[in-house]
C-alpha cells in the first residue's frame, strides 16, 4: 500500500514538473515579428536577438527594401512592429492612409547626407546646379535644413520643417534645381552614375550600398535632428510585453554603444 502511494505521488510530482516545463517552454517561445530595412535596422535587430531570447522573446526579422510596404504589413497584422522610419514619416503615412500606428521608442538617427563626385562642399555648387532628392516627402524638411544651414536658401516665414516642401523656399541665390521624383532606394545608383551635381541619400541606403556617410558626404544632417528612427506598432499593441522588452534592449547602454562603434558615426545612437 505504501509503495502504491509513493508510486502515485511520484507520478503526480513528475506530471506537475512536466506541466511546469511545458508552461515555461511556452512562455519562452513568445514570437515577435518585426519588419525592418536591411541596413542598419535589421543588423541592429540581429544583434539584440540573443538578449531577447534570454528574456523569453523569439525575435523574427522580416527585411523590406522599400519604405512603402512595412507600414502596410504592420497595419494588416502581418507584423508585430516595424523599425525603419522616423516620426514625421509615420505621421505623414497615418494622415494619408487614415492609420493609427504609433511610436513606442526612439533608437537611432541616420543622418541624411548630400553626396557629390564633382564638388567637395555645398558652397562649391555652381549656379543652376541640379540636386537629386528622393520622392519621400517626409524628408524634404531635412534636405531644406541642410541647404539653409549652408546659406544657400532661405525659407518662407512660419515654415514647419516636418511638413515642408520645396515650395517653401523663399530665396535660392544659386537657383539650385531640386529634382525629387526618385525612389529613395535608387539614390545610391544615381549618385554613382554622376548625373546630378549632387545627390541626397538616406544613411541606411548609403551604408547598404557601401557608401560611408562620414567620409563621402559633402554635407550631413546635424546630430540634434528630430528625425530619429523609431519602433512603431499598432495602437492596440502599445502595451505588448514583448515589444516593451525589445525597446528596452534597443535603448540599453550596451546596445547604443554597439551602434556607435559598429557604424562608426554613420548611425548615431538616439539616447547618447
C-alpha positions in Angstrom: 0.0 0.0 0.0 2.8 2.4 1.0 4.6 1.5 -2.2 1.5 2.3 -4.2 1.1 5.7 -2.5 4.7 6.5 -3.1 4.4 5.5 -6.7 1.3 7.6 -7.1 3.0 10.6 -5.5 5.9 10.1 -7.8 3.7 10.2 -10.9 1.9 13.3 -9.6 5.2 15.1 -9.0 6.5 14.1 -12.4 3.3 15.2 -14.1 3.5 18.6 -12.3 7.1 19.1 -13.3 6.2 18.2 -16.9 3.3 20.7 -16.9 5.6 23.4 -15.4 8.2 22.6 -18.0 5.6 22.9 -20.8 4.4 26.2 -19.4 7.9 27.6 -19.2 8.7 26.5 -22.7 5.5 28.2 -23.9 6.5 31.3 -22.1 10.0 31.3 -23.7 8.6 30.9 -27.2 6.8 34.3 -27.4 7.4 35.2 -31.0 7.8 38.8 -32.1 7.9 39.6 -35.8 9.5 42.9 -36.7 9.7 44.4 -40.2 12.9 46.4 -40.9 15.1 47.9 -43.6 18.2 45.8 -44.3 20.8 48.4 -43.1 21.2 49.3 -40.3 17.8 48.2 -38.8 17.9 44.5 -39.5 21.5 44.3 -38.5 20.8 46.0 -35.2 17.8 43.7 -34.6 20.0 40.6 -35.3 22.5 41.9 -32.7 19.8 42.1 -29.9 18.3 38.6 -30.7 20.4 36.7 -28.1 19.5 39.1 -25.3 15.8 39.0 -26.2 16.0 35.2 -26.3 17.2 35.2 -22.7 14.1 37.3 -21.8 11.8 34.8 -23.5 11.3 36.6 -26.8 11.9 34.8 -30.1 12.6 37.7 -32.4 11.9 37.2 -36.1 13.2 39.8 -38.5 11.5 40.4 -41.9 13.6 42.6 -44.2 12.0 45.2 -46.5 13.7 47.0 -49.3 11.4 50.0 -49.6 9.5 52.5 -47.4 6.1 51.6 -48.7 5.3 48.0 -47.6 6.5 48.0 -43.9 3.6 50.1 -42.6 1.1 48.3 -44.8 2.2 45.0 -43.4 2.1 46.3 -39.8 -1.4 47.7 -40.3 -2.5 44.4 -41.8 -1.2 42.5 -38.8 1.5 40.7 -40.8 4.0 42.2 -38.3 4.0 42.9 -34.6 6.2 46.0 -35.1 8.4 47.7 -37.6 11.7 49.6 -37.4 12.6 51.7 -40.4 11.1 55.2 -40.1 11.1 58.5 -38.2 8.1 60.2 -36.6 7.4 62.7 -39.5 7.3 59.8 -41.9 4.9 57.9 -39.6 2.7 60.9 -39.1 2.6 61.5 -42.9 1.7 57.8 -43.5 -1.0 57.9 -40.9 -2.5 61.0 -42.4 -2.5 59.7 -45.9 -3.8 56.2 -45.0 -6.1 57.0 -42.1 -3.7 54.9 -40.0 -3.4 54.6 -36.2 0.2 53.3 -36.0 2.2 54.8 -33.1 5.7 55.4 -31.9 6.8 53.4 -28.9 10.5 54.2 -28.7 13.4 56.0 -30.4 16.5 54.0 -31.3 18.9 55.9 -33.6 19.4 58.7 -36.1 20.6 58.1 -39.7 21.9 61.5 -40.8 20.7 62.2 -44.3 23.5 63.5 -46.4 24.4 65.3 -49.6 26.9 63.5 -51.9 28.8 64.7 -55.0 31.5 63.3 -57.2 32.1 66.8 -58.7 32.2 69.1 -55.7 33.7 69.0 -52.2 31.2 71.2 -50.4 27.7 72.7 -50.9 29.2 76.1 -51.3 31.1 74.8 -54.3 27.9 74.0 -56.2 27.6 76.2 -59.3 24.6 78.4 -60.3 21.7 76.4 -61.7 23.1 73.2 -60.1 20.9 70.1 -60.2 20.3 68.2 -56.9 18.6 64.9 -56.9 16.3 64.2 -53.9 14.0 61.2 -53.3 10.3 61.4 -53.6 10.0 60.8 -49.8 8.1 64.0 -48.8 8.7 63.4 -45.1 12.5 64.0 -45.7 12.1 67.3 -47.6 12.4 69.4 -44.4 15.7 67.6 -43.6 17.1 68.5 -47.0 15.9 72.1 -46.8 17.5 72.5 -43.4 20.9 71.3 -44.7 20.8 73.8 -47.6 19.6 76.5 -45.3 22.4 75.9 -42.8 24.8 76.2 -45.7 23.4 79.6 -46.5 22.2 78.6 -50.0 18.5 79.1 -49.4 16.1 80.8 -47.0 12.6 79.6 -46.1 9.3 81.4 -46.0 8.3 82.7 -42.6 6.4 80.2 -40.5 7.6 77.1 -42.4 7.3 73.9 -40.4 10.2 71.7 -41.4 8.5 68.5 -40.5 5.9 69.2 -43.2 7.9 71.5 -45.5 8.2 71.1 -49.3 10.4 72.8 -51.9 7.6 75.3 -52.4 8.5 76.7 -49.0 11.8 78.1 -50.4 11.8 81.9 -50.3 15.2 82.7 -51.7 17.6 80.5 -53.7 20.6 82.5 -54.5 22.3 79.9 -56.8 19.0 78.9 -58.4 19.6 75.3 -57.4 17.1 72.9 -59.1 15.8 70.2 -56.8 14.5 67.2 -58.7 12.6 64.9 -56.3 10.9 62.2 -58.3 13.1 59.2 -57.4 12.6 56.3 -55.1 14.8 56.5 -52.0 16.4 53.2 -52.7 17.6 54.3 -56.1 19.6 57.3 -54.8 23.0 55.5 -54.4 22.8 54.4 -58.0 22.0 57.9 -59.1 25.0 59.2 -57.1 27.3 56.6 -58.7 26.0 57.5 -62.2 27.2 61.1 -61.6 24.2 62.5 -63.4 23.5 65.4 -61.0 25.7 67.9 -59.4 24.8 66.5 -56.0 22.5 63.7 -54.7 20.8 63.4 -51.3 20.9 59.9 -49.8 19.4 58.4 -46.6 22.1 56.9 -44.5 20.6 53.4 -44.5 20.7 53.2 -48.3 24.2 54.7 -48.3 25.5 52.2 -45.8 23.8 49.4 -47.7 25.5 50.5 -50.9 28.9 50.6 -49.2 29.0 54.4 -49.1 30.4 55.7 -45.9 28.4 58.9 -44.9 31.2 60.2 -42.6 33.8 60.0 -45.5 31.8 60.6 -48.7 29.1 63.1 -47.8 29.8 66.8 -48.6 27.2 67.8 -46.0 25.5 65.8 -43.2 22.4 66.4 -41.1 23.2 67.7 -37.7 23.1 65.4 -34.7 20.3 67.3 -32.9 17.9 66.4 -35.7 14.4 65.3 -34.6 14.3 62.6 -37.3 15.3 59.7 -35.0 14.3 56.2 -36.2 11.7 54.5 -34.1 9.9 51.3 -33.3 6.3 51.5 -34.5 3.3 49.3 -33.6 -0.5 49.3 -33.9 -2.2 51.4 -31.3 -3.8 48.2 -29.8 -0.3 46.8 -29.2 1.2 49.6 -27.2 1.3 47.6 -24.0 2.6 44.4 -25.7 5.2 43.0 -23.2 7.5 41.6 -25.9 7.5 45.0 -27.7 8.4 46.7 -24.4 11.3 44.3 -23.9 12.5 45.0 -27.5 12.5 48.7 -27.0 14.2 48.4 -23.6 17.0 46.3 -25.1 17.5 48.6 -28.1 17.7 51.6 -25.8 20.1 50.0 -23.4 23.5 51.5 -22.9 25.2 48.4 -24.3 23.2 48.4 -27.5 23.6 52.1 -28.0 27.4 51.8 -27.5 27.4 48.9 -30.0 25.5 51.0 -32.6 28.0 53.9 -32.2 31.0 51.6 -32.6 29.6 49.3 -35.3 28.6 52.0 -37.7 31.4 54.4 -36.9 29.3 57.6 -36.9 27.1 56.7 -39.9 24.4 55.8 -37.5 24.0 57.8 -34.3 22.5 56.4 -31.0 19.3 58.2 -30.1 19.9 58.0 -26.3 23.6 59.0 -26.3 
